[in-house]
């Protein structure tokens, strides 16, 4: 089993009153990169945050262990 991915959800307000959720992932070296974001804006910060949490949960295949980096052992053998 691979290690737990370091993913955060935050809300960006690029224009006043237009909220977008963003998923960031910490890579080696502590650099955070965007991995996904909403296309449409939300009128409320909380709605954008909730939708971002839903997007994060879609990355989880097993709720008991969270989002994981696939391990080399899990790769199918030729």
C-alpha positions in Angstrom: 0.0 0.0 0.0 1.3 3.4 -0.9 1.6 6.4 1.5 -1.2 8.8 2.3 -1.4 11.7 -0.2 -1.2 15.2 1.3 -4.1 16.9 -0.3 -5.8 20.1 0.9 -9.0 21.8 0.0 -9.2 25.6 -0.1 -11.5 28.2 -1.6 -10.3 31.0 -3.9 -12.2 34.2 -4.6 -10.8 35.5 -7.8 -13.6 38.1 -8.1 -15.6 39.4 -5.2 -18.5 37.0 -4.5 -17.2 34.3 -6.9 -15.9 31.3 -5.0 -14.0 28.4 -6.5 -12.7 25.2 -4.7 -9.2 24.1 -5.3 -7.4 20.8 -4.5 -3.7 21.1 -3.8 -1.2 18.3 -3.2 2.1 18.6 -1.5 4.9 17.0 -3.6 8.3 16.0 -2.5 10.2 19.1 -1.4 7.1 20.6 0.1 5.9 22.2 -3.1 2.1 22.5 -3.4 0.6 22.0 -6.8 -3.0 22.4 -8.1 -4.5 19.0 -8.9 -8.1 20.0 -9.6 -10.4 23.0 -9.3 -14.0 24.0 -9.9 -14.9 25.3 -13.3 -18.0 27.1 -12.2 -18.1 29.6 -9.3 -20.2 29.4 -6.2 -22.1 32.3 -4.6 -21.2 31.2 -1.1 -17.8 30.3 0.3 -19.2 27.3 2.2 -20.9 25.9 -0.9 -17.5 26.0 -2.7 -15.7 24.4 0.3 -18.3 21.6 0.5 -18.0 20.9 -3.2 -14.3 20.8 -2.9 -14.6 18.2 -0.1 -16.8 16.1 -2.3 -14.2 16.3 -5.1 -11.5 15.2 -2.6 -13.6 12.2 -1.5 -13.9 11.1 -5.1 -10.1 10.5 -5.0 -10.6 8.0 -2.2 -11.2 4.4 -3.2 -11.3 3.1 0.4 -12.7 5.3 3.1 -10.8 3.4 5.8 -7.4 4.4 4.5 -7.9 7.6 2.5 -6.3 8.8 -0.7 -3.1 6.8 -1.3 -0.3 7.0 -3.8 -0.3 3.7 -5.6 2.6 1.5 -4.5 4.8 -0.4 -7.0 3.7 -3.6 -5.4 0.1 -2.9 -6.4 1.0 -2.5 -10.1 -0.2 -5.4 -12.2 2.5 -7.8 -13.3 3.2 -8.3 -17.0 
